[in-house]
Amino acid sequence: MTTLMERGTTEITRMPQRSRVTEWVLGILGAVTAGVGVWMYYVPTDWFLGGLAEGWYLGAFVGAGLLLAAAFGLFARRILQEDRVWTIQSVMATGLAVLALAGAVVFGLVWIL
């Protein structure tokens, strides 16, 4: 009888819910940066900040790619930690992070060369 009373109960401990603010902020900043890059690509040189349009749009695309890769990577990590298995959400977020990083690398190489 004492062994039954002394045997502890097992509890499932869940990780605390992490804030999604960082992912959203990085994602929104990445989208805004990409929008500014598109604007700089299409803006005529006589418009406001038109003189920056020659090379700055490539830098904006590199920055947007890095910010979006970080946002999607954090999202994929959070989903994987919560579910503890590879779900379609974590696979898609990882794929989007890899694509965003690949885009940043391509625009960076074009910018350098």
LOSE-302612 format. One line per field, with one value per residue (C-alpha): residue number from 1; residue in one letter; x, y, z. Coordinates in steps of 0.2 Angstrom, whole numbers, padded with zeros to 4 digits, always signed. Layout:
BEGIN
k	[NUM;...]
r	[A;...]
c1	[X;...]
c2	[Y;...]
c3	[Z;...]
This chain:
BEGIN
k	[1;2;3;4;5;6;7;8;9;10;11;12;13;14;15;16;17;18;19;20;21;22;23;24;25;26;27;28;29;30;31;32;33;34;35;36;37;38;39;40;41;42;43;44;45;46;47;48;49;50;51;52;53;54;55;56;57;58;59;60;61;62;63;64;65;66;67;68;69;70;71;72;73;74;75;76;77;78;79;80;81;82;83;84;85;86;87;88;89;90;91;92;93;94;95;96;97;98;99;100;101;102;103;104;105;106;107;108;109;110;111;112;113]
r	[M;T;T;L;M;E;R;G;T;T;E;I;T;R;M;P;Q;R;S;R;V;T;E;W;V;L;G;I;L;G;A;V;T;A;G;V;G;V;W;M;Y;Y;V;P;T;D;W;F;L;G;G;L;A;E;G;W;Y;L;G;A;F;V;G;A;G;L;L;L;A;A;A;F;G;L;F;A;R;R;I;L;Q;E;D;R;V;W;T;I;Q;S;V;M;A;T;G;L;A;V;L;A;L;A;G;A;V;V;F;G;L;V;W;I;L]
c1	[+0000;+0014;+0022;+0005;+0005;+0023;+0022;+0021;+0009;+0016;+0011;+0012;+0022;+0018;+0029;+0022;+0014;+0027;+0022;+0020;+0024;+0042;+0036;+0023;+0035;+0048;+0035;+0027;+0044;+0049;+0033;+0035;+0053;+0049;+0036;+0048;+0060;+0047;+0043;+0061;+0062;+0048;+0049;+0055;+0072;+0063;+0051;+0054;+0069;+0070;+0089;+0090;+0082;+0097;+0104;+0094;+0080;+0092;+0097;+0079;+0075;+0090;+0084;+0066;+0071;+0082;+0067;+0055;+0066;+0068;+0049;+0045;+0059;+0053;+0035;+0041;+0051;+0037;+0025;+0038;+0040;+0022;+0017;+0033;+0031;+0033;+0015;+0011;+0011;+0029;+0035;+0027;+0034;+0051;+0050;+0045;+0059;+0071;+0064;+0065;+0083;+0087;+0079;+0089;+0105;+0101;+0097;+0113;+0123;+0115;+0118;+0137;+0140]
c2	[+0000;+0012;+0010;+0015;+0031;+0035;+0033;+0050;+0055;+0061;+0078;+0084;+0100;+0111;+0125;+0143;+0151;+0162;+0179;+0181;+0199;+0197;+0186;+0199;+0214;+0206;+0200;+0217;+0226;+0214;+0217;+0236;+0235;+0225;+0238;+0252;+0242;+0240;+0259;+0263;+0252;+0260;+0278;+0291;+0300;+0317;+0312;+0312;+0302;+0297;+0299;+0284;+0272;+0267;+0254;+0256;+0244;+0230;+0233;+0235;+0218;+0210;+0217;+0212;+0194;+0193;+0200;+0188;+0174;+0177;+0180;+0163;+0154;+0160;+0155;+0137;+0135;+0140;+0128;+0114;+0117;+0117;+0102;+0092;+0084;+0091;+0097;+0105;+0123;+0120;+0113;+0127;+0140;+0132;+0132;+0150;+0155;+0146;+0154;+0171;+0168;+0162;+0178;+0189;+0180;+0181;+0200;+0202;+0194;+0205;+0220;+0216;+0211]
c3	[+0000;+0004;-0013;-0021;-0011;-0013;-0032;-0040;-0053;-0070;-0076;-0093;-0093;-0108;-0113;-0109;-0124;-0132;-0139;-0158;-0158;-0164;-0179;-0183;-0182;-0192;-0205;-0207;-0208;-0221;-0231;-0229;-0234;-0250;-0254;-0252;-0264;-0277;-0275;-0278;-0293;-0302;-0296;-0309;-0305;-0304;-0290;-0271;-0267;-0285;-0285;-0273;-0285;-0294;-0282;-0266;-0272;-0272;-0254;-0249;-0257;-0248;-0231;-0235;-0239;-0223;-0212;-0220;-0218;-0199;-0197;-0206;-0197;-0180;-0185;-0190;-0174;-0164;-0173;-0172;-0153;-0149;-0160;-0158;-0175;-0193;-0198;-0214;-0206;-0200;-0217;-0227;-0215;-0216;-0235;-0236;-0224;-0236;-0251;-0243;-0239;-0256;-0263;-0252;-0257;-0276;-0274;-0264;-0278;-0291;-0280;-0278;-0296]
